[in-house]
Each structure stands twice: as C-alpha cells, then as structure tokens.
Amino acid sequence: MNLLTTARNTFRGRIMGTAGLIWLCLVLFAALAAPWIAPFDPLDIDPVNRLAEPGWPHLFGTDHYGRDTFSRCIYGARMAMLIGLGSVAFALVTGGLVGMLSAYFTRLGNFLMRGIDVLMAFPALLLALVLMTLLERSVANTIIVIGIVYATTTARILFGMTLKLKREVFIDAAVCSGAGHGSILFRHILPNLISPLLVQASFIFAFAQLQAAALDFLGLGLPPEVPSWGNMLSESRIYVTRAPWLLLYPGLLIILSVFSMNMVGDAMRDSMDPRFKDDIAGV
C-alpha cells in the first residue's frame, strides 16, 4: 500500500483531520517557498513605515522597525516546521531508544527510567527553561531542548509497550530460532511500535510549536534576529493597544498550526486503533 493510499484511508470521512492536513500542507509550502512568495525581505527595516496598519503593500501591516509582518509570518513558517520536525526526530530517536532498551534490558532500565522519572517530575516549560539557561540561544539548541522535554514521554510510552511485546509468543519464537538482541529489538519489536510512534510524533510536533513560542516569548528561544512567530509575539507585546495586528497574525498562525496538528494526530489515532474506526468516523 503506497503512501497516498494510506493517507486517503486515514483521513477518509474525517473532516477536521483533512482540514488540519490541508492547513499544514499550506504552512509547509509557505516554508519551502518563502523566498519566492514573501513580498519583502523579513529583515529590511523601514523607519518611515513603522507600525503601518494592514493594507497595500503591507498586507499584515509593519512592526516597530517597519519590517513587513506578512513576510515575517511566511519566514516564521520555516522556523515552525524546522523546530517541529527537528524536535520530533530528536524525541523519537532518543526517547524511543531509551524506552525500548530499558524495557528489554531490565537492569539498564532500572537506571535509565529513574532518570526519566526525574525529568518528568518537572513541568515541560520549566524543564525547557532550565535547559535553555544552560545553553546559548540558537535553532539547534532549541530543537535539542524541546526534543529532550518530549523524549521523556516517548520513552515512558515505548517502555510500557515494549514490556508487553517482549512477552508475546512471536518474540519467544524469535529467541528460540537464535535471533540476537538487535534483531529482536529492531526487526520484531520496532515494527509493532510504528503506529503509536506516528501518533506520538503528531502530538510532539504540535506541542513543540507551543514550547518554541513560549521560549521565544520569554527571551530564551531563538535569537531575536530570527523571524519566528514566537519572536514576533515577544517583540510586539508592548504595542498591543497601538498595533494589535502585530499580535493577532502570529498568534493566529500558532493556534491554527497546533490545532491542525492535533486534528491530524486524532485522525491517525482513530484510523490505527480499531476501537475508534466506527465510533468517530466523520468527525
């Protein structure tokens, strides 16, 4: 079954999930085509037109430096996609390995999962703030920090599922046939974890957008010169009464992206879990 057929089966009859997927495709297109569809350079300063109201040629108005808000929103989509996908990859790889290894090797798991429990004792935003204070502001560090925050939940989920899977009959058969630990983990257990991993990835992507925006807003995320939706919110908060559009557009983009990714995640979960196939179709 090819990717297109899988996507069609996943989103068939799920209106909200389909709408969310369409929105995310638009954001991805804007991120990839930003240099061609943005009417202005997002870093160009124009003091003459500072805090201009939305209109032509500045569709979303301008900020306190005269930079075009529409162009900055488009380039902000690049950071949203980069941080979201990077955080997902980091969280799934590190959290997945920790969870699987901890469940498969009991002694190692007693040590690793206690560390996971310590990290999970901190609220997600607080843990991210603590880690970012130890690092300099950069795209890579933001991805790593957000990835660490959500690697903990990924590890905990895969720990429980791997514990259950390693007691299944087909694992006993693989052991009796002489399969090694690597073969059992990555050829027999991992394929059975793909579906929950995909659903987990969708929710990590959504929450990564909120975490990145929160870190930017608090001045501990991306460098201030990087056009991102969080930085735009942070810079414009003192102009909320004078130029409310500076908060409206990036805030609305964050809300729509998070909501859309959650709807996509719900559709994927409903499609992969037989308990939901008939109950929630059409939502």
C-alpha positions in Angstrom: 0.0 0.0 0.0 1.6 3.3 -1.1 1.7 6.5 0.9 -1.2 8.2 -1.0 -3.5 5.2 -0.4 -2.6 5.1 3.3 -3.3 8.9 3.7 -6.6 8.5 1.9 -7.7 5.7 4.1 -6.5 7.6 7.2 -8.4 10.8 6.5 -11.5 9.4 4.7 -14.6 10.7 6.4 -12.6 12.7 8.9 -13.4 16.3 8.0 -11.4 18.0 10.8 -8.4 15.8 10.2 -8.5 16.6 6.5 -8.8 20.3 7.1 -5.8 20.1 9.5 -3.8 18.3 6.9 -4.6 20.9 4.3 -3.5 23.7 6.6 -0.3 22.0 7.5 0.5 21.5 3.8 -0.1 25.2 3.2 2.3 26.0 6.0 4.9 23.6 4.6 4.5 25.2 1.2 5.0 28.7 2.6 8.1 27.5 4.5 9.7 26.0 1.4 8.7 28.8 -1.0 9.3 31.7 1.4 11.9 33.4 -0.8 9.6 33.5 -3.7 6.2 34.3 -2.1 7.3 36.8 0.5 6.9 40.3 -1.0 9.6 41.8 1.2 12.8 40.8 2.9 11.8 40.0 6.5 14.9 41.8 7.9 14.5 45.0 5.9 14.0 48.0 8.2 11.9 50.9 7.0 11.5 53.6 9.8 9.2 55.7 7.6 6.5 53.0 7.6 6.9 51.7 11.1 3.6 50.4 12.7 1.7 50.8 9.4 -1.8 49.4 9.5 -2.6 46.3 7.4 -3.2 47.3 3.8 -1.4 47.5 0.5 1.5 46.8 0.0 1.9 45.6 3.6 -0.9 43.1 3.9 -0.4 42.4 7.6 1.0 45.9 8.4 4.5 46.6 9.7 6.2 46.2 13.1 8.0 48.9 15.2 11.1 48.7 12.8 9.0 49.0 9.7 9.5 45.3 8.7 6.7 43.7 6.7 4.7 41.5 9.1 3.3 39.3 6.3 6.8 38.4 5.1 8.0 37.7 8.6 5.0 35.4 9.1 5.9 33.5 6.0 9.5 33.1 7.1 8.3 32.2 10.5 6.7 29.1 9.0 10.2 27.9 8.2 11.2 28.0 11.8 7.9 26.4 12.9 8.5 23.5 10.5 12.2 23.2 11.3 11.7 23.2 15.0 8.7 20.9 14.9 10.3 18.3 12.7 13.6 18.5 14.4 12.1 18.1 17.8 10.0 15.1 16.6 13.1 13.4 15.2 15.2 14.0 18.3 12.4 12.9 20.7 11.5 9.8 18.8 15.1 8.6 18.3 16.4 9.3 21.8 13.2 8.6 23.7 12.4 5.5 21.6 15.9 4.0 22.2 15.7 4.7 25.9 12.2 3.2 26.2 13.0 0.1 24.2 16.4 -0.6 25.7 15.0 0.0 29.2 12.2 -2.5 28.8 14.3 -5.1 27.0 17.3 -4.9 29.4 15.9 -4.9 32.9 19.0 -3.8 34.8 19.7 -1.0 32.4 16.0 0.0 32.6 16.1 0.4 36.3 18.8 3.1 35.9 17.5 4.8 32.8 13.9 5.0 33.7 14.7 6.5 37.1 16.4 9.3 35.2 13.3 9.7 33.0 11.1 9.9 36.1 13.3 12.7 37.5 12.9 14.7 34.3 9.2 14.1 34.1 8.8 15.5 37.6 9.4 19.0 36.1 6.7 20.7 34.2 7.6 20.7 30.5 8.0 24.5 30.2 10.1 24.7 33.4 12.4 21.9 32.2 12.8 23.7 28.9 13.6 27.0 30.6 16.2 25.4 32.9 17.9 23.7 29.9 17.9 26.8 27.8 19.5 28.9 30.5 22.5 26.5 30.3 22.8 26.9 26.5 23.0 29.8 24.1 20.1 30.9 22.0 20.1 29.1 18.7 17.9 27.0 16.4 19.9 23.8 17.1 19.7 24.2 20.9 16.0 25.0 20.8 15.4 21.7 18.9 17.5 19.8 21.3 15.9 21.2 24.4 12.3 20.7 23.2 13.3 17.2 22.0 14.6 16.3 25.4 11.4 17.5 27.0 9.2 15.2 24.9 11.7 12.4 24.7 10.7 11.6 28.3 7.1 10.9 27.5 8.1 9.0 24.4 10.4 6.8 26.5 7.7 6.1 29.0 5.2 5.1 26.3 7.6 2.8 24.5 8.8 1.3 27.7 5.4 0.0 28.6 4.6 -1.2 25.1 8.0 -2.9 24.7 7.5 -4.7 28.1 4.2 -6.0 26.7 5.6 -7.0 23.3 8.6 -8.9 24.6 6.3 -11.3 26.4 4.5 -12.2 23.1 4.8 -15.6 21.6 6.4 -14.4 18.4 9.3 -13.0 20.4 9.8 -16.4 22.1 9.8 -17.9 18.7 12.5 -15.5 17.5 14.6 -16.2 20.6 14.3 -20.0 20.0 15.4 -19.5 16.4 18.6 -17.9 17.6 17.8 -14.3 16.8 20.1 -11.8 18.6 19.1 -8.9 20.8 19.5 -6.4 17.9 17.4 -8.4 15.6 14.6 -8.9 18.2 14.6 -5.2 19.0 14.7 -3.7 15.5 13.2 -6.4 13.3 10.5 -7.8 15.6 9.6 -5.2 18.3 10.2 -1.9 16.5 7.8 -2.6 13.5 5.0 -3.1 16.0 5.7 0.3 17.5 5.4 2.3 14.3 1.8 3.2 14.6 2.0 4.6 18.2 5.2 6.4 17.2 3.5 8.1 14.3 0.6 9.3 16.6 3.1 10.4 19.3 5.1 12.3 16.6 2.0 14.3 15.6 1.4 15.4 19.2 5.1 16.2 19.8 5.0 18.4 16.7 2.0 20.3 18.0 3.4 20.9 21.5 6.8 21.8 20.1 5.1 24.8 18.4 3.8 26.0 21.8 7.1 25.3 23.6 9.1 27.2 21.0 6.7 30.1 21.0 6.8 30.2 24.9 10.6 30.1 24.9 10.8 32.9 22.3 8.3 35.0 24.2 10.3 34.7 27.4 13.5 35.6 25.6 15.2 32.2 25.9 14.4 30.6 22.5 15.6 31.6 19.0 18.0 34.6 18.6 15.9 37.8 18.3 17.0 38.4 14.7 15.5 35.2 13.5 11.9 35.7 12.2 9.7 33.3 14.1 6.1 33.6 15.3 7.3 33.5 19.0 9.8 36.3 18.5 7.1 38.3 16.7 4.8 37.9 19.7 7.6 38.9 22.1 8.6 42.0 20.2 5.1 43.3 19.7 3.6 42.7 23.2 4.3 46.4 24.2 2.3 47.6 21.2 -0.8 45.5 21.9 -3.1 48.6 22.2 -1.4 50.7 19.5 -0.8 47.9 16.9 -2.9 44.8 17.8 -2.3 43.2 14.4 1.3 42.5 15.4 0.0 40.0 18.0 -3.0 38.9 16.0 -1.4 37.3 13.0 1.5 35.3 14.5 -0.8 34.3 17.4 -3.4 33.1 15.0 -0.9 31.1 13.0 0.4 29.3 16.1 -3.2 28.5 17.2 -4.2 27.2 13.7 -1.0 25.1 13.4 -1.3 23.5 16.8 -5.0 22.8 16.3 -4.4 21.4 12.9 -1.7 19.1 14.0 -3.8 17.8 16.9 -6.6 17.1 14.5 -4.2 15.2 12.2 -3.0 13.2 15.2 -6.5 12.4 16.3 -7.3 11.1 12.7 -4.2 9.0 12.7 -5.0 7.5 16.1 -8.6 6.8 15.2 -7.5 5.1 12.0 -4.9 2.9 13.6 -6.9 2.0 16.7 -9.8 -0.4 15.8 -11.8 0.8 18.8 -12.3 4.2 17.1 -12.8 3.2 13.5 -16.5 3.1 13.6 -17.2 5.4 16.5 -15.6 8.7 15.4 -15.5 8.5 11.6 -16.9 11.7 10.2 -15.5 13.9 13.0 
